[in-house]
Amino acid sequence: MKIPIIIDNKMVKVDRGTPVLLAARKADIFIPTLCYHELLEPYGACRLCIVEVVQNRQRRLVTSCNYPAEPGMEVFTDTDPVRKIRKVLVELLLARCSEVPVVQKLARRMGIETSELKKKETKECVLCGLCVRFCEEVVSVSAIGLSNRGIEREVTTPFKTASDTCIGCGSCSYICPTGCIEMVPDKTPGMREMHMGKLTLEPCTNHYQCENCSTDQQFLNNLKKEVTRFRDTFSRFRNQES
């Protein structure tokens, strides 16, 4: 059932329950995000997609990637509270990943040149969780995960040792928006393993609108073949061992 909602004074009709982020995209309204991908369950980790929603005479801030559209809803994507929160989030990202192009691009779009926050060390992982969730939800092996808390949080394999469940498909390196994951040859012939390297990529020219990206669609078409091929290789290797 299609319902009308108002986003930045624009009316858009979407199915009830559609994430506000997708409704905004349908209306060609830009909302920044780092952790959203249409193949994965909405996560709300980066918080950059925050918007202001007015519903039942109540106004509140929500993450648009996982907030469902409901009748009578009005959404504002560029209010003062929204801009202030996004500014702090981008400054935090700049303090952590100042050399990452996607972060620099977000900062420029918001008119932020430098972060006033003190950084401990420069990293490239933005902790969006895309690689972890893709490995779990699409590849279905859960070879990597997020560990630790606060400034020590990181993407890693269990116990930081080579994962015996990783099939070397490379989907984590593809979906990473910063390019800090690479697949390197494993000791086992024909196999690969994940390495948190420093391979910063240029920012996406399609503003990470993956559902409209020919490159992304080509990857998805090839992913099943690659996953099947690596699983077959892994199974043969296991059978030889036993």
MIMIGU-654663 format. One line per field, with one value per residue (C-alpha): x, y, z. Coordinates in nm, 2 decimals, padded with zeros to 4 digits, always signed. Each point is the difference from the previous one (the first is absolute). Layout:
<sites>
X: X|...
Y: Y|...
Z: Z|...
</sites>
This chain:
<sites>
X: +00.00|+00.15|-00.01|+00.09|+00.27|+00.16|+00.37|+00.15|-00.34|-00.01|-00.27|+00.11|-00.21|+00.16|-00.10|-00.09|+00.31|+00.25|+00.31|+00.00|+00.34|-00.14|-00.30|+00.24|+00.20|-00.32|-00.06|+00.37|+00.08|+00.35|+00.06|+00.36|+00.07|+00.30|-00.15|-00.30|-00.02|-00.32|+00.10|+00.04|-00.23|+00.01|+00.25|+00.01|+00.36|+00.15|-00.29|+00.07|-00.35|-00.16|-00.31|-00.27|-00.35|-00.33|-00.27|-00.31|+00.11|+00.33|+00.34|+00.30|+00.33|+00.02|+00.23|-00.17|+00.14|-00.20|-00.30|-00.32|-00.22|-00.34|-00.31|+00.00|+00.38|+00.20|+00.38|+00.26|+00.35|+00.18|-00.10|+00.25|-00.01|+00.06|+00.29|+00.16|-00.01|+00.14|+00.27|+00.12|-00.02|+00.21|+00.25|+00.04|+00.05|+00.26|+00.18|+00.02|+00.03|+00.12|+00.16|-00.30|-00.16|-00.36|+00.04|+00.17|-00.28|-00.26|+00.19|+00.02|-00.37|-00.07|+00.25|+00.23|+00.37|+00.16|-00.10|+00.06|+00.00|+00.34|+00.08|+00.19|+00.12|-00.11|-00.20|-00.19|-00.28|-00.32|-00.16|-00.31|-00.03|-00.09|+00.27|-00.11|-00.36|+00.05|+00.21|-00.28|-00.31|+00.09|+00.30|-00.13|+00.34|+00.06|+00.37|+00.06|-00.16|+00.02|+00.19|+00.08|-00.16|+00.05|+00.32|+00.13|-00.29|+00.12|-00.08|+00.18|-00.02|-00.07|+00.31|+00.18|+00.11|-00.06|-00.36|-00.08|-00.34|+00.11|-00.05|+00.20|-00.28|+00.12|-00.34|+00.12|+00.27|-00.25|-00.27|+00.24|-00.05|+00.36|+00.19|+00.19|-00.06|+00.19|+00.01|+00.35|+00.12|-00.03|+00.26|-00.24|+00.03|-00.30|-00.14|+00.00|-00.04|-00.11|+00.25|-00.07|+00.23|+00.03|-00.16|-00.20|-00.23|-00.14|-00.35|-00.30|-00.11|-00.36|-00.02|-00.03|-00.34|+00.07|-00.35|+00.06|+00.36|+00.10|+00.33|-00.18|-00.25|+00.28|+00.17|-00.32|-00.05|+00.35|-00.01|-00.19|+00.24|+00.30|-00.15|-00.09|+00.35|+00.18|-00.23|+00.07|+00.38|-00.03|-00.20|+00.25|+00.28|-00.18|-00.08|+00.37|+00.10|-00.25
Y: +00.00|+00.33|+00.28|+00.37|+00.16|+00.34|+00.04|+00.35|+00.13|-00.26|-00.26|-00.35|-00.32|-00.32|-00.34|+00.02|-00.10|+00.11|+00.14|+00.38|+00.00|-00.18|+00.23|+00.29|-00.15|-00.05|+00.38|+00.07|+00.13|-00.07|-00.15|-00.11|-00.35|-00.23|-00.32|-00.05|-00.25|-00.12|-00.37|+00.02|+00.06|+00.37|+00.04|+00.37|-00.01|+00.31|+00.22|+00.23|-00.06|+00.16|+00.21|+00.19|-00.16|+00.16|-00.26|+00.02|+00.36|-00.13|+00.09|-00.22|-00.10|-00.34|-00.20|+00.00|-00.33|-00.20|+00.23|-00.11|+00.24|+00.04|+00.20|+00.36|+00.01|+00.31|-00.02|+00.27|-00.09|+00.33|+00.17|+00.16|-00.30|-00.24|+00.21|+00.03|-00.37|-00.09|+00.25|-00.16|-00.35|+00.11|+00.17|-00.32|-00.18|+00.25|-00.04|-00.38|-00.02|+00.34|-00.15|-00.20|+00.15|-00.08|+00.17|+00.30|+00.02|+00.00|+00.27|+00.23|-00.04|+00.12|+00.28|-00.16|+00.04|-00.14|-00.17|+00.16|-00.33|-00.15|-00.33|-00.28|-00.15|+00.00|-00.29|-00.08|-00.22|+00.21|-00.29|+00.01|-00.38|-00.06|-00.27|-00.18|+00.00|-00.10|-00.29|-00.11|+00.08|-00.06|-00.23|-00.18|-00.09|+00.28|-00.02|+00.35|+00.21|+00.32|-00.03|+00.22|+00.33|+00.37|+00.11|-00.36|-00.13|-00.18|-00.24|-00.33|-00.38|-00.19|+00.01|+00.19|-00.32|-00.12|-00.09|-00.36|+00.10|+00.27|-00.12|+00.28|+00.14|+00.36|+00.14|+00.18|+00.18|+00.10|+00.14|+00.19|+00.38|+00.09|-00.27|-00.10|-00.38|-00.20|-00.37|-00.15|-00.35|-00.25|-00.27|-00.25|+00.00|+00.15|+00.16|+00.36|+00.17|+00.34|+00.26|+00.34|+00.20|+00.36|+00.00|+00.32|+00.02|+00.30|+00.10|-00.15|+00.21|-00.12|+00.13|-00.36|-00.04|-00.37|-00.09|+00.22|-00.09|-00.22|-00.09|-00.11|-00.21|-00.16|-00.09|-00.15|-00.21|-00.14|-00.05|-00.32|-00.16|+00.11|-00.12|-00.33|-00.04|+00.07|-00.22|-00.29|+00.07|+00.01|-00.32|-00.19|+00.12|-00.11|-00.34|-00.05|+00.08|-00.26
Z: +00.00|-00.11|+00.25|-00.04|+00.22|-00.01|-00.02|-00.01|-00.12|-00.28|-00.01|-00.09|-00.01|+00.13|+00.14|+00.37|+00.20|-00.26|+00.16|+00.00|-00.16|-00.31|-00.01|-00.01|-00.28|-00.20|+00.04|-00.11|+00.35|+00.11|+00.35|+00.08|+00.12|+00.03|+00.14|-00.22|-00.28|-00.16|+00.03|+00.37|+00.30|+00.10|+00.28|+00.10|+00.10|-00.16|+00.11|-00.30|-00.14|+00.30|-00.08|+00.19|+00.00|+00.10|+00.07|+00.22|+00.10|+00.13|-00.14|+00.04|-00.16|-00.16|-00.23|-00.33|-00.12|+00.25|+00.07|-00.18|-00.19|+00.15|-00.11|+00.11|+00.05|-00.09|-00.03|+00.01|-00.12|+00.04|+00.32|+00.25|+00.24|-00.29|-00.13|+00.34|+00.07|-00.35|+00.05|+00.32|-00.16|-00.30|+00.23|+00.19|-00.33|-00.10|+00.33|-00.06|-00.38|-00.13|-00.31|-00.12|-00.32|+00.09|+00.34|-00.17|-00.25|+00.27|+00.19|-00.31|-00.07|+00.36|-00.02|+00.26|-00.07|+00.32|+00.32|+00.33|+00.17|+00.10|-00.17|+00.15|-00.33|-00.36|-00.12|-00.32|+00.13|+00.07|+00.19|-00.22|+00.04|-00.37|-00.04|+00.32|-00.09|-00.36|+00.11|+00.24|-00.19|-00.37|+00.00|+00.32|+00.15|+00.27|-00.04|+00.14|+00.27|+00.20|+00.33|+00.30|+00.09|-00.04|-00.16|+00.00|-00.21|-00.32|-00.27|+00.05|-00.01|+00.32|+00.23|-00.28|-00.17|-00.35|-00.04|-00.09|-00.12|-00.25|-00.35|-00.16|-00.21|+00.04|+00.06|+00.31|-00.20|-00.27|+00.23|+00.22|-00.07|+00.10|-00.18|+00.31|-00.05|-00.25|-00.09|+00.00|-00.09|+00.27|+00.09|-00.15|-00.38|-00.18|+00.32|+00.12|+00.34|+00.12|+00.09|+00.16|-00.23|-00.12|-00.34|+00.02|-00.30|-00.18|+00.12|-00.18|-00.30|+00.05|+00.36|+00.12|-00.16|-00.04|-00.13|-00.31|-00.06|-00.30|+00.17|+00.31|-00.20|-00.19|+00.32|+00.14|-00.32|+00.04|+00.38|+00.00|-00.25|+00.20|+00.33|-00.15|-00.16|+00.33|+00.20|-00.24|+00.03|+00.38|+00.01|-00.21|+00.22|+00.31|-00.16|-00.09|+00.36|+00.14
</sites>
